[in-house]
Amino acid sequence: MNIAECESKVQSCNLLDKKYKEYYTVAHTGSGGIMFVIRLNEDTYGTYTCVATYKSSISASVDVLKGTD
């Protein structure tokens, strides 16, 4: 599932569907993008991967896990 994309030429990032606005926010960093999970629930836990659109071998992943109380 793709959540967001960034445009280097215009230095902006956008969510791909307005339904994601309740769970995520994205921003351009000057050299790419950053996505924040702003609402944690069963649907937002998991592995998130960011891939450079110009070279798919460049990527980074992070796991968002449910904490224990």
MOPAC internal coordinates of N, CA, C and O (Angstrom, degrees):
PM7 1SCF
backbone

  N    0.0000 0     0.00 0     0.00 0    0    0    0
  C    1.4508 1     0.00 0     0.00 0    1    0    0
  C    1.5281 1   108.01 1     0.00 0    2    1    0
  O    1.2310 1   120.48 1   -51.38 1    3    2    1
  N    1.3030 1   116.68 1   128.62 1    3    2    1
  C    1.4647 1   121.98 1   175.35 1    5    3    2
  C    1.5174 1   108.93 1   -94.85 1    6    5    3
  O    1.2310 1   121.19 1   -47.77 1    7    6    5
  N    1.3399 1   115.34 1   132.23 1    7    6    5
  C    1.4614 1   121.01 1  -175.84 1    9    7    6
  C    1.5241 1   111.77 1  -106.10 1   10    9    7
  O    1.2310 1   120.91 1   140.22 1   11   10    9
  N    1.3378 1   115.86 1   -39.78 1   11   10    9
  C    1.4674 1   119.48 1  -174.45 1   13   11   10
  C    1.5233 1   110.07 1  -148.89 1   14   13   11
  O    1.2310 1   121.60 1   -13.77 1   15   14   13
  N    1.3240 1   114.55 1   166.23 1   15   14   13
  C    1.4589 1   120.73 1   174.38 1   17   15   14
  C    1.5264 1   109.11 1  -146.79 1   18   17   15
  O    1.2310 1   121.58 1   -25.22 1   19   18   17
  N    1.3292 1   114.58 1   154.78 1   19   18   17
  C    1.4622 1   120.29 1   178.97 1   21   19   18
  C    1.5206 1   109.49 1  -121.92 1   22   21   19
  O    1.2310 1   121.21 1   -33.52 1   23   22   21
  N    1.3217 1   115.29 1   146.48 1   23   22   21
  C    1.4609 1   122.97 1   178.09 1   25   23   22
  C    1.5258 1   107.99 1  -114.70 1   26   25   23
  O    1.2310 1   120.76 1   -70.51 1   27   26   25
  N    1.3225 1   116.16 1   109.49 1   27   26   25
  C    1.4679 1   120.32 1  -177.96 1   29   27   26
  C    1.5187 1   112.76 1   -64.68 1   30   29   27
  O    1.2310 1   120.25 1   141.14 1   31   30   29
  N    1.3233 1   117.12 1   -38.86 1   31   30   29
  C    1.4736 1   120.38 1  -175.96 1   33   31   30
  C    1.5235 1   112.36 1   -62.50 1   34   33   31
  O    1.2310 1   120.19 1   143.99 1   35   34   33
  N    1.3224 1   117.23 1   -36.01 1   35   34   33
  C    1.4681 1   120.47 1  -179.58 1   37   35   34
  C    1.5273 1   112.03 1  -106.79 1   38   37   35
  O    1.2310 1   120.80 1  -175.81 1   39   38   37
  N    1.3303 1   116.07 1     4.19 1   39   38   37
  C    1.4662 1   123.55 1   178.42 1   41   39   38
  C    1.5268 1   112.59 1    48.07 1   42   41   39
  O    1.2310 1   121.33 1  -122.47 1   43   42   41
  N    1.3329 1   115.07 1    57.53 1   43   42   41
  C    1.4651 1   119.82 1   176.32 1   45   43   42
  C    1.5225 1   109.69 1  -143.27 1   46   45   43
  O    1.2310 1   121.24 1   -23.67 1   47   46   45
  N    1.3192 1   115.24 1   156.33 1   47   46   45
  C    1.4580 1   123.17 1   176.55 1   49   47   46
  C    1.5195 1   108.02 1  -128.43 1   50   49   47
  O    1.2310 1   120.66 1   -33.83 1   51   50   49
  N    1.3156 1   116.34 1   146.17 1   51   50   49
  C    1.4568 1   121.07 1  -178.12 1   53   51   50
  C    1.5207 1   110.98 1  -140.32 1   54   53   51
  O    1.2310 1   120.91 1   -33.79 1   55   54   53
  N    1.3146 1   115.86 1   146.21 1   55   54   53
  C    1.4531 1   121.22 1   169.91 1   57   55   54
  C    1.5230 1   107.16 1   -73.51 1   58   57   55
  O    1.2310 1   120.05 1   -36.70 1   59   58   57
  N    1.3242 1   117.51 1   143.30 1   59   58   57
  C    1.4563 1   121.20 1  -175.75 1   61   59   58
  C    1.5213 1   113.66 1   -81.32 1   62   61   59
  O    1.2310 1   120.11 1   164.50 1   63   62   61
  N    1.3189 1   117.40 1   -15.50 1   63   62   61
  C    1.4632 1   121.22 1   178.45 1   65   63   62
  C    1.5253 1   108.22 1  -146.15 1   66   65   63
  O    1.2310 1   120.13 1   -42.29 1   67   66   65
  N    1.3075 1   117.37 1   137.71 1   67   66   65
  C    1.4658 1   120.86 1  -177.63 1   69   67   66
  C    1.5247 1   112.37 1   -63.27 1   70   69   67
  O    1.2310 1   119.51 1   159.61 1   71   70   69
  N    1.3334 1   118.55 1   -20.39 1   71   70   69
  C    1.4652 1   120.63 1   178.15 1   73   71   70
  C    1.5403 1   112.03 1   -65.06 1   74   73   71
  O    1.2310 1   120.30 1   157.82 1   75   74   73
  N    1.3349 1   117.04 1   -22.18 1   75   74   73
  C    1.4645 1   120.96 1   179.87 1   77   75   74
  C    1.5237 1   112.94 1   -77.30 1   78   77   75
  O    1.2310 1   120.34 1   163.88 1   79   78   77
  N    1.3252 1   116.95 1   -16.12 1   79   78   77
  C    1.4703 1   122.08 1  -175.22 1   81   79   78
  C    1.5267 1   112.74 1   -58.34 1   82   81   79
  O    1.2310 1   120.45 1   151.47 1   83   82   81
  N    1.3081 1   116.75 1   -28.53 1   83   82   81
  C    1.4580 1   122.25 1  -179.49 1   85   83   82
  C    1.5427 1   112.18 1   -74.44 1   86   85   83
  O    1.2310 1   120.47 1   159.96 1   87   86   85
  N    1.3353 1   116.71 1   -20.04 1   87   86   85
  C    1.4614 1   121.42 1  -175.01 1   89   87   86
  C    1.5242 1   114.78 1  -113.81 1   90   89   87
  O    1.2310 1   120.21 1   154.70 1   91   90   89
  N    1.3273 1   117.20 1   -25.30 1   91   90   89
  C    1.4636 1   120.75 1  -172.30 1   93   91   90
  C    1.5324 1   111.33 1  -136.98 1   94   93   91
  O    1.2310 1   122.18 1   -22.10 1   95   94   93
  N    1.3312 1   113.43 1   157.90 1   95   94   93
  C    1.4568 1   120.50 1   167.51 1   97   95   94
  C    1.5265 1   106.48 1  -138.66 1   98   97   95
  O    1.2310 1   120.33 1   -30.65 1   99   98   97
  N    1.3200 1   116.98 1   149.35 1   99   98   97
  C    1.4599 1   121.54 1  -179.17 1  101   99   98
  C    1.5235 1   109.86 1  -131.21 1  102  101   99
  O    1.2310 1   121.28 1   -27.97 1  103  102  101
  N    1.3129 1   115.16 1   152.03 1  103  102  101
  C    1.4641 1   120.79 1   179.47 1  105  103  102
  C    1.5219 1   109.33 1  -146.57 1  106  105  103
  O    1.2310 1   120.96 1   -28.78 1  107  106  105
  N    1.3168 1   115.76 1   151.22 1  107  106  105
  C    1.4604 1   121.54 1   175.93 1  109  107  106
  C    1.5203 1   108.41 1   -85.83 1  110  109  107
  O    1.2310 1   120.53 1   -41.00 1  111  110  109
  N    1.3279 1   116.59 1   139.00 1  111  110  109
  C    1.4680 1   120.66 1  -176.67 1  113  111  110
  C    1.5251 1   113.15 1  -102.17 1  114  113  111
  O    1.2310 1   120.39 1   174.89 1  115  114  113
  N    1.3131 1   116.87 1    -5.11 1  115  114  113
  C    1.4639 1   120.19 1  -174.48 1  117  115  114
  C    1.5202 1   110.75 1   104.47 1  118  117  115
  O    1.2310 1   120.67 1   149.07 1  119  118  117
  N    1.3317 1   116.32 1   -30.93 1  119  118  117
  C    1.4699 1   119.92 1   177.07 1  121  119  118
  C    1.5242 1   111.68 1  -129.49 1  122  121  119
  O    1.2310 1   120.19 1  -167.95 1  123  122  121
  N    1.3033 1   117.23 1    12.05 1  123  122  121
  C    1.4707 1   121.82 1  -178.66 1  125  123  122
  C    1.5107 1   109.08 1   165.93 1  126  125  123
  O    1.2310 1   120.84 1    31.16 1  127  126  125
  N    1.3117 1   116.00 1  -148.84 1  127  126  125
  C    1.4580 1   119.70 1  -178.93 1  129  127  126
  C    1.5115 1   112.19 1  -135.40 1  130  129  127
  O    1.2310 1   121.68 1   -14.42 1  131  130  129
  N    1.3170 1   114.38 1   165.58 1  131  130  129
  C    1.4523 1   121.46 1   175.96 1  133  131  130
  C    1.5289 1   107.24 1  -136.92 1  134  133  131
  O    1.2310 1   121.16 1   -42.40 1  135  134  133
  N    1.3166 1   115.39 1   137.60 1  135  134  133
  C    1.4565 1   120.34 1   179.88 1  137  135  134
  C    1.5232 1   108.36 1  -118.68 1  138  137  135
  O    1.2310 1   121.13 1   -44.23 1  139  138  137
  N    1.3180 1   115.45 1   135.77 1  139  138  137
  C    1.4560 1   121.89 1   177.29 1  141  139  138
  C    1.5175 1   109.18 1  -112.64 1  142  141  139
  O    1.2310 1   120.89 1   -45.66 1  143  142  141
  N    1.3292 1   115.90 1   134.34 1  143  142  141
  C    1.4617 1   120.47 1   171.46 1  145  143  142
  C    1.5242 1   105.20 1   -88.50 1  146  145  143
  O    1.2310 1   120.11 1   -65.10 1  147  146  145
  N    1.3165 1   117.39 1   114.90 1  147  146  145
  C    1.4666 1   120.75 1  -174.23 1  149  147  146
  C    1.5255 1   112.67 1  -101.74 1  150  149  147
  O    1.2310 1   121.00 1   172.30 1  151  150  149
  N    1.3388 1   115.70 1    -7.70 1  151  150  149
  C    1.4602 1   119.29 1   177.89 1  153  151  150
  C    1.5286 1   108.62 1  -143.12 1  154  153  151
  O    1.2310 1   120.78 1   -72.47 1  155  154  153
  N    1.3165 1   116.11 1   107.53 1  155  154  153
  C    1.4557 1   120.60 1  -179.76 1  157  155  154
  C    1.5235 1   110.85 1   -86.76 1  158  157  155
  O    1.2310 1   121.25 1   -46.96 1  159  158  157
  N    1.3238 1   115.21 1   133.04 1  159  158  157
  C    1.4623 1   121.60 1   172.09 1  161  159  158
  C    1.5255 1   107.70 1  -161.42 1  162  161  159
  O    1.2310 1   120.02 1     4.38 1  163  162  161
  N    1.3122 1   117.57 1  -175.62 1  163  162  161
  C    1.4640 1   121.36 1  -177.43 1  165  163  162
  C    1.5297 1   111.96 1   -56.67 1  166  165  163
  O    1.2310 1   119.61 1   150.79 1  167  166  165
  N    1.3109 1   118.36 1   -29.21 1  167  166  165
  C    1.4634 1   121.45 1  -178.77 1  169  167  166
  C    1.5246 1   113.65 1   -80.41 1  170  169  167
  O    1.2310 1   119.61 1   163.00 1  171  170  169
  N    1.3206 1   118.35 1   -17.00 1  171  170  169
  C    1.4663 1   119.97 1  -176.44 1  173  171  170
  C    1.5231 1   113.47 1  -106.99 1  174  173  171
  O    1.2310 1   119.24 1   173.57 1  175  174  173
  N    1.3332 1   119.05 1    -6.43 1  175  174  173
  C    1.4649 1   120.80 1   173.19 1  177  175  174
  C    1.5188 1   108.25 1   -74.49 1  178  177  175
  O    1.2310 1   120.71 1   -34.10 1  179  178  177
  N    1.3129 1   116.25 1   145.90 1  179  178  177
  C    1.4650 1   119.81 1   177.66 1  181  179  178
  C    1.5141 1   111.37 1   143.25 1  182  181  179
  O    1.2310 1   120.90 1    14.18 1  183  182  181
  N    1.3087 1   115.89 1  -165.82 1  183  182  181
  C    1.4611 1   122.69 1  -178.57 1  185  183  182
  C    1.5241 1   109.76 1  -100.25 1  186  185  183
  O    1.2310 1   121.04 1   -49.85 1  187  186  185
  N    1.3085 1   115.62 1   130.15 1  187  186  185
  C    1.4634 1   122.69 1   177.51 1  189  187  186
  C    1.5326 1   107.82 1  -112.90 1  190  189  187
  O    1.2310 1   120.88 1   -45.91 1  191  190  189
  N    1.3166 1   115.91 1   134.09 1  191  190  189
  C    1.4580 1   121.10 1  -179.49 1  193  191  190
  C    1.5217 1   109.61 1  -127.40 1  194  193  191
  O    1.2310 1   121.12 1   -47.50 1  195  194  193
  N    1.3111 1   115.46 1   132.50 1  195  194  193
  C    1.4592 1   122.35 1   176.00 1  197  195  194
  C    1.5240 1   106.98 1  -108.69 1  198  197  195
  O    1.2310 1   120.67 1   -48.50 1  199  198  197
  N    1.3336 1   116.32 1   131.50 1  199  198  197
  C    1.4589 1   122.01 1  -177.87 1  201  199  198
  C    1.5242 1   109.08 1  -125.24 1  202  201  199
  O    1.2310 1   120.81 1   -45.75 1  203  202  201
  N    1.3188 1   116.05 1   134.25 1  203  202  201
  C    1.4637 1   120.85 1   175.86 1  205  203  202
  C    1.5229 1   108.66 1   -69.18 1  206  205  203
  O    1.2310 1   120.07 1   -54.53 1  207  206  205
  N    1.3250 1   117.47 1   125.47 1  207  206  205
  C    1.4605 1   120.68 1  -176.27 1  209  207  206
  C    1.5292 1   112.06 1   -68.69 1  210  209  207
  O    1.2310 1   120.15 1   154.39 1  211  210  209
  N    1.3172 1   117.32 1   -25.61 1  211  210  209
  C    1.4595 1   120.41 1  -179.10 1  213  211  210
  C    1.5226 1   112.82 1   -85.25 1  214  213  211
  O    1.2310 1   120.20 1   164.68 1  215  214  213
  N    1.3606 1   117.22 1   -15.32 1  215  214  213
  C    1.4644 1   120.50 1  -179.80 1  217  215  214
  C    1.5275 1   107.99 1  -156.85 1  218  217  215
  O    1.2310 1   120.82 1   -82.59 1  219  218  217
  N    1.3290 1   116.03 1    97.41 1  219  218  217
  C    1.4701 1   120.79 1  -172.51 1  221  219  218
  C    1.5251 1   114.00 1   -64.70 1  222  221  219
  O    1.2310 1   119.79 1   167.26 1  223  222  221
  N    1.3181 1   118.01 1   -12.74 1  223  222  221
  C    1.4700 1   119.54 1   177.18 1  225  223  222
  C    1.5302 1   111.46 1   -76.51 1  226  225  223
  O    1.2310 1   120.15 1   168.90 1  227  226  225
  N    1.3193 1   117.32 1   -11.10 1  227  226  225
  C    1.4654 1   121.68 1   176.81 1  229  227  226
  C    1.5280 1   107.61 1   -95.70 1  230  229  227
  O    1.2310 1   121.24 1   -65.92 1  231  230  229
  N    1.3239 1   115.24 1   114.08 1  231  230  229
  C    1.4664 1   119.02 1  -178.52 1  233  231  230
  C    1.5248 1   110.05 1  -154.17 1  234  233  231
  O    1.2310 1   121.54 1   -16.10 1  235  234  233
  N    1.3125 1   114.67 1   163.90 1  235  234  233
  C    1.4681 1   122.11 1   175.95 1  237  235  234
  C    1.5225 1   107.45 1  -146.04 1  238  237  235
  O    1.2310 1   120.83 1   -35.51 1  239  238  237
  N    1.3246 1   116.02 1   144.49 1  239  238  237
  C    1.4654 1   120.79 1  -179.76 1  241  239  238
  C    1.5169 1   110.57 1  -129.44 1  242  241  239
  O    1.2310 1   121.61 1   -25.72 1  243  242  241
  N    1.3203 1   114.53 1   154.28 1  243  242  241
  C    1.4653 1   121.27 1   175.91 1  245  243  242
  C    1.5234 1   107.83 1  -144.03 1  246  245  243
  O    1.2310 1   120.54 1   -37.94 1  247  246  245
  N    1.3312 1   116.57 1   142.06 1  247  246  245
  C    1.4594 1   121.97 1   176.34 1  249  247  246
  C    1.5231 1   109.86 1   -98.87 1  250  249  247
  O    1.2310 1   120.58 1   -49.88 1  251  250  249
  N    1.3042 1   116.49 1   130.12 1  251  250  249
  C    1.4665 1   122.28 1   174.14 1  253  251  250
  C    1.5254 1   105.60 1  -106.97 1  254  253  251
  O    1.2310 1   121.10 1   -69.33 1  255  254  253
  N    1.3190 1   115.49 1   110.67 1  255  254  253
  C    1.4520 1   121.48 1  -174.20 1  257  255  254
  C    1.5141 1   112.19 1  -109.29 1  258  257  255
  O    1.2310 1   121.12 1   -29.59 1  259  258  257
  N    1.3118 1   115.46 1   150.41 1  259  258  257
  C    1.4588 1   121.15 1   175.67 1  261  259  258
  C    1.5239 1   107.98 1   -72.80 1  262  261  259
  O    1.2310 1   120.64 1   -52.01 1  263  262  261
  N    1.3265 1   116.38 1   127.99 1  263  262  261
  C    1.4554 1   121.00 1   179.18 1  265  263  262
  C    1.5148 1   111.72 1   -78.20 1  266  265  263
  O    1.2310 1   121.37 1   -12.89 1  267  266  265
  N    1.3129 1   114.98 1   167.11 1  267  266  265
  C    1.4566 1   120.30 1   176.04 1  269  267  266
  C    1.5118 1   108.85 1  -109.73 1  270  269  267
  O    1.2310 1   120.57 1   -36.88 1  271  270  269
  N    1.2957 1   116.51 1   143.12 1  271  270  269
  C    1.4599 1   120.64 1  -179.87 1  273  271  270
  C    1.5045 1   111.12 1   -92.09 1  274  273  271
  O    1.2310 1   120.10 1   180.00 1  275  274  273

